[in-house]
Amino acid sequence: DRDTDKKRIEELLEENMVLEIAQKQSMNESAHLGWELEQLSKSTDLADSEKSFVFELNECASSRILKLEKDNQSLQNTIQELRDASLTSRESSLKFVELEKENQQLSKKIEKLQNQIEKEKQSNQDLETLSEELIKDKEQLQVVMETLKADKDRQIQDLKQENDHL
């Protein structure tokens, strides 16, 4: 878009220069016609029809100059609009670059958070596995304890019997 805008601006500048040259030529023609008009008006043997013809030529040149000036102003306005659009385009590009950088930073943060979540999940799974193992160990210890208690009770019973026997 910028390249297209630059090319368009260059084309408009060239066209503007051509119009300015044409305007200067037209002004020179007008001045020359004005000079000729003065020379003709000084001359006493000119007929009224020739005077009106020169006057019409002068008016035609003046109207052409006005038209060229309007075209020139229009081109100047177009050039300014294109410059403004180019500046707006640059600002938009800068904002896009900033947003892209911010997007990259946010993507990195999201990736870090996802890694942390994965680590937490793994840690939770490890704790769950450890908890299950501890529950199994507890149950085994309870069985062993009950067995030991039963053995102890039996030994106490045996010792009481032996004591009674003695």
Secondary structure, 3 states (H helix, E strand, C coil): CHHHHHHHHHHHHHHHHHHHHHHHHHHHHHHHHHHHHHHHHHCCCCCHHHHHHHHHHHHHHHHHHHHHHHHHHHHHHHHHHHHHHHHHHHHHHHHHHHHHHHHHHHHHHHHHHHHHHHHHHHHHHHHHHHHHHHHHHHHHHHHHHHHHHHHHHHHHHHHHHHHHHC
